[in-house]
């Protein structure tokens, strides 16, 4: 089903809250197939957020052309959400820390987390940024 532009139906909120990977696809300028990589994500308030580093190809490609697709798929239960739109970046300390803590809780559960100052030093050393995708088009289905 294709939903209203940019709207993920509420029935998919629990699915998107589960610890699973998404595939982030980014166009290449040279006509080669899209660059697609697995990423952890948080879906909240109608937007997807992903932590990526400035040193990776996907960052450079998105800087040149910020149109992206993000797909979350569960082949065992035949559930899929595909969101398309324009990515933006932020490197604010507050956003980096918040997303890192959310991703840790989602994917690692109760494992201990370092103090904010230590975590932020690591995020900065890795040259991390927060990619935000506010969907312009959403396609989803489930059985």
N, C-alpha and C positions, 0 to 999 in steps of 0.2 A: 504494500500500500504506500502511496505517496501521500504525505500529510500536508497540511497547510504549510506554506513556506516557513522553514525554520523551526517547526514545532515537532518535538518528540512526544508522542502520546504518553500520557501518564502511566499507562499499563506497562511501559518499558523501563520505568524508573528503577525498580528492583533489579532487573536484569543488568542495567548499567552500573548499579552499585556493587555488583558481584566482582570479586578479584579476577579479572581477565584482561588479556591484552587487546589492544586495538591495532589496526594497521593504518598507518598514516601514509597517504600517497601524495606525492608532489610531482608536478610536471618538470620535465627537463627542457632546456632551451634548444637542445640540439636534435630534437625529434626522436630520441631513443625512448624506449618504454618508460613509464613513470617510475620514479624512485619510491619504493614502498618499504617501510620498516615497522616492526612491532614496537609499540610504546605502551606504557602504563598511562592511565588517564583518570580524571575525575570529571563526572558530569554533575553539574549543580547550577541551579538557577537558569536553566536553558542554555548553558554553554559548556563546552568541553575545555579542559585545561590539561596540558602536557608539559613535562619538564624535558627540555632538550639542551644540548650544549652548542655553543657558538663554533666549535671546532669541527662539527660534523657536516657532511654534504647536505643533509636535509635543511639545515639552517641557512646555508648559502643559497640553496635553490629557492627557499621560501622568501628570503630577502629580495631576490630578483622577481619572483612571481608568487605572491602570497595566496593564490587559489589552491586549496587543499581539499582532499577527501579523507574522511576518517571512517573506518568500518569496524564494527564490533560484531562478531559472529559466534554463534553457538551451534555448530553443525549437528550435535547430538540431539538438541531440542528444537532445531529448525527455527532459531530466532536470530534476527539480524537487524542492526541499525546502521545506516549509512548517512553520514552528515557531510554536506559540502558547503564551502564558504570561504571567506577571506580570513587568513590567520593574522593575528597581531602578536607582538612580543612585549614583555615587560621584564625588567630586571630589578624591580623594587624588592628590598629586603623583606618586607612584610609578605608580599605575594610569594616569593621564593620559599620562605619558611613555612607559610601556611600550606602550600601545595606539597612540599616535601613531607610534612607531618601527615597530611591526608593520604598521600600515596603509601607512606609507611604503614599507617593504620589499616588501609585497605588490603595491602598485599603481604604484610608481614605480621599483622595482628598485634599481639601484646609484646613483641620483642622490644627490648629497651631502646630508647632513642637518646642521642646525645643532647646536651644543653644547646640552647639557641645559638650562642656565640660560636660554639664548635661546629654545629651543623652549617651555619652560614659561611664559615671559613671554608668548609669543604665544598659547598655549592659554588662559591666564588672561585675556588681553585679549579673546579671543573668547568668554569665559564658557563654555568647554567642560566637559562632564561625560562620564563613561563610563556608557552604558546597558548593563546586563547582562540578558540573557534566558536563564534556565534553562528550557528547554522543558518544558511540562506535557503537550503533545500534539504529535506529529510526524506529518506525512504526507509521503510521498516516492514517487517513481517514476522509472523510467528504462527505456529501450528495451533 
